[in-house]
């Protein structure tokens, strides 16, 4: 039974009448909660992982490998002279007019900040169980040294795999209710969640973990963009099926959960 809500708050949230009893947002939140009484069921995936060397090996990889695809080694990431506090102060969602070409070292820096590997195989973001359920795709429009197309970031090699060398911008604009938001972008970073990587261990809670991790990645990218003086715009209002189609995701086991459009210097 729901706790009473103030009339103004109820009206603002739900409009006229009561929210549906099968409200999807409430059902998701409830289904992904942890409960002491269900600890044995919720720990079943943890026990399976501990008992299976095959699962442990699969979980340790944390990334796809497509050696058959052409790839481009990225330059070493830049290290801008900007403190964390400076980047936090500079960070803002913004676009720039024009759409100037972005140098490849700056793209490399944002990818490394977002999901780069460090000593011991860890990444630049926290991840539930160090399972790293995300894949970063880059839809390139205007980056030096790269043809327009769709690429996947391989953190282990700090490289970009070629997935399609067609201009991705028409597809991105088709996926946006407000295509003018993309007008000045040099590239768009698409964060794909592979839910099975974390759900096999954590069940429904693992879905939450994947979304939280996408937020960590996005904030790292946005702060790195601020440190470099680049315009970056978080993009969450897109037509899901159209972005999923662009990266060949089925929208159920895998789906784009976040995107960032990056332009030139503001």
C-alpha positions in Angstrom: 0.0 0.0 0.0 1.4 3.4 -1.0 2.1 6.0 1.6 -0.1 9.1 1.3 1.4 11.9 -0.9 0.7 15.6 -0.7 -1.9 16.6 -3.3 0.3 19.0 -5.1 3.2 16.4 -5.4 0.7 13.7 -6.5 -0.7 15.9 -9.2 2.7 17.0 -10.4 4.0 13.4 -10.6 1.0 11.5 -12.0 -1.5 14.1 -13.3 -5.1 13.4 -12.7 -6.0 10.2 -10.7 -3.7 7.5 -9.2 -0.7 5.9 -10.7 -1.4 2.5 -12.2 -0.8 -0.5 -9.8 1.5 -2.0 -12.5 3.5 1.2 -13.0 6.7 0.0 -14.7 9.0 2.3 -12.8 7.7 1.2 -9.5 7.8 -2.5 -10.5 11.4 -2.2 -11.7 12.5 -0.5 -8.5 10.7 -3.1 -6.3 12.0 -6.1 -8.3 15.6 -5.0 -8.1 15.6 -4.4 -4.3 17.7 -6.6 -1.9 15.8 -8.3 0.9 17.4 -10.3 3.8 14.6 -12.9 3.5 15.6 -13.6 -0.1 19.4 -13.5 0.5 19.9 -17.2 -0.5 18.1 -16.7 -3.9 19.8 -13.4 -4.6 23.3 -15.0 -3.9 22.7 -17.9 -6.2 24.6 -16.3 -9.0 27.6 -15.4 -6.7 27.7 -19.1 -5.7 27.6 -20.3 -9.4 30.5 -17.9 -10.2 32.6 -19.1 -7.3 32.1 -22.7 -8.4 32.8 -22.4 -12.1 36.2 -21.7 -13.6 34.6 -21.2 -17.0 32.3 -18.5 -15.7 35.2 -16.9 -13.9 37.3 -16.8 -17.1 34.3 -15.3 -19.0 33.7 -12.7 -16.3 37.4 -11.7 -16.2 37.4 -10.7 -19.9 34.9 -7.8 -19.4 35.0 -6.9 -23.1 34.4 -8.2 -26.6 37.3 -9.1 -28.9 36.9 -8.9 -32.7 40.4 -9.5 -34.1 38.9 -10.1 -37.5 37.8 -6.5 -37.8 40.0 -3.6 -39.0 41.1 -1.5 -36.2 42.9 1.8 -35.5 45.3 2.2 -32.6 44.6 5.4 -30.7 47.2 7.9 -29.6 48.2 8.2 -26.0 45.7 10.1 -23.9 46.4 13.7 -23.2 46.9 14.9 -19.6 45.5 18.5 -19.5 46.6 20.9 -16.8 43.3 21.0 -15.1 42.5 19.9 -11.5 39.5 17.9 -10.6 37.9 20.9 -9.0 38.6 23.0 -12.1 36.9 20.4 -14.3 33.9 20.2 -11.9 33.5 23.9 -12.1 33.8 24.0 -15.9 31.5 21.1 -16.6 28.2 22.1 -18.2 26.0 20.7 -20.9 26.6 22.7 -24.1 26.7 22.7 -27.8 28.9 24.8 -30.1 28.0 26.1 -33.6 30.0 25.0 -36.6 31.0 21.4 -36.1 34.8 21.7 -36.4 37.0 18.6 -36.8 38.1 17.1 -33.5 41.7 15.9 -33.2 42.1 12.2 -32.6 44.2 12.6 -29.3 41.2 14.3 -27.7 38.9 11.5 -28.7 41.4 9.0 -27.3 41.6 11.0 -24.1 37.8 10.9 -23.6 37.6 7.2 -24.2 40.4 6.5 -21.9 38.9 8.6 -19.2 35.5 7.0 -19.7 36.4 3.3 -19.7 40.2 2.9 -20.1 42.1 0.0 -18.5 44.5 0.4 -15.7 46.9 -1.9 -13.8 45.5 -5.3 -13.1 42.8 -5.0 -15.7 40.6 -2.6 -13.7 38.9 0.3 -15.4 38.5 4.0 -14.7 35.1 3.5 -13.2 33.7 1.3 -10.4 31.8 -1.8 -11.6 29.8 -4.3 -9.6 31.9 -7.4 -9.2 34.4 -5.9 -11.7 32.2 -7.4 -14.5 32.3 -4.3 -16.7 29.0 -4.8 -18.6 29.4 -1.8 -20.9 30.6 -1.4 -24.5 31.4 2.1 -25.9 30.6 2.8 -29.5 31.7 5.9 -31.3 29.7 7.4 -34.1 32.3 9.5 -35.9 31.3 12.5 -38.0 34.4 14.7 -38.0 37.5 13.3 -36.2 41.0 13.7 -37.7 42.4 10.5 -39.1 39.1 8.6 -39.0 36.5 8.1 -41.7 32.9 8.8 -40.9 31.4 5.6 -39.4 30.7 3.5 -36.4 33.5 2.2 -34.2 33.8 0.2 -31.0 36.3 1.1 -28.3 38.6 -1.8 -27.3 40.0 -0.8 -23.9 42.5 -3.7 -23.8 44.3 -2.4 -26.9 43.2 1.2 -26.6 42.0 1.0 -30.2 38.9 1.5 -32.3 37.3 -1.4 -34.2 35.6 -0.6 -37.5 32.0 -1.7 -37.5 30.5 0.3 -40.3 32.0 3.0 -42.5 28.7 4.7 -43.4 27.9 8.2 -42.2 26.1 7.6 -38.9 24.8 11.1 -38.5 21.5 10.6 -40.4 20.7 7.6 -38.2 21.5 9.6 -35.1 19.3 12.5 -36.2 16.6 10.0 -37.1 16.8 8.7 -33.5 16.4 12.1 -31.9 13.1 14.0 -31.3 15.3 17.1 -31.5 17.9 16.5 -34.2 19.2 20.1 -33.9 20.8 18.9 -30.6 23.3 17.0 -32.8 24.0 19.7 -35.3 27.5 20.6 -34.1 28.7 17.2 -32.9 32.1 15.8 -34.0 31.2 12.4 -32.6 28.6 10.7 -30.4 29.6 8.3 -27.7 27.0 5.5 -27.4 27.0 3.5 -24.1 25.8 0.0 -24.7 24.8 -2.2 -21.7 25.3 -6.0 -22.0 23.0 -6.9 -19.1 23.9 -10.6 -18.9 27.4 -9.8 -17.9 26.2 -8.5 -14.5 22.8 -10.1 -14.2 24.2 -13.7 -14.2 25.8 -12.8 -10.8 23.5 -10.2 -9.3 20.1 -11.0 -10.8 17.7 -8.1 -11.2 20.0 -6.0 -9.0 22.6 -6.3 -11.8 20.4 -4.3 -14.1 20.7 -1.4 -11.7 24.4 -1.9 -11.5 24.7 -1.5 -15.3 22.8 1.8 -15.3 24.9 3.1 -12.4 28.1 2.2 -14.2 26.9 4.0 -17.4 26.5 7.1 -15.2 30.1 6.8 -13.9 31.4 6.5 -17.5 29.4 9.5 -18.7 30.6 11.7 -15.8 34.3 10.8 -16.5 33.8 11.7 -20.1 32.1 14.9 -19.3 34.8 16.0 -16.8 37.6 15.1 -19.3 35.8 17.1 -21.9 35.6 20.1 -19.5 39.3 19.8 -18.8 40.0 19.8 -22.5 37.7 22.8 -23.1 35.4 20.7 -25.4 31.6 21.1 -25.6 29.8 17.9 -24.5 26.1 17.3 -24.3 24.6 14.3 -22.4 21.9 12.8 -24.6 19.2 10.6 -23.0 16.1 11.6 -25.0 16.5 9.3 -28.0 14.3 6.7 -29.7 15.8 3.5 -28.1 15.1 1.1 -30.9 16.8 3.3 -33.5 20.0 3.6 -31.6 19.9 -0.1 -30.8 19.6 -0.9 -34.5 22.6 1.3 -35.2 24.8 -0.8 -32.9 23.1 -4.1 -33.8 21.6 -4.5 -30.3 18.4 -6.5 -29.7 17.1 -4.0 -27.2 16.5 -6.6 -24.5 19.7 -8.4 -23.6 21.7 -5.4 -24.9 20.7 -1.8 -25.3 22.1 1.7 -25.5 21.4 3.3 -22.1 23.2 6.6 -22.5 24.8 8.8 -25.1 27.0 11.9 -25.2 27.5 14.3 -28.2 30.9 15.9 -28.2 31.9 19.0 -30.3 34.8 21.3 -30.7 36.1 23.8 -28.2 33.5 26.1 -26.8 
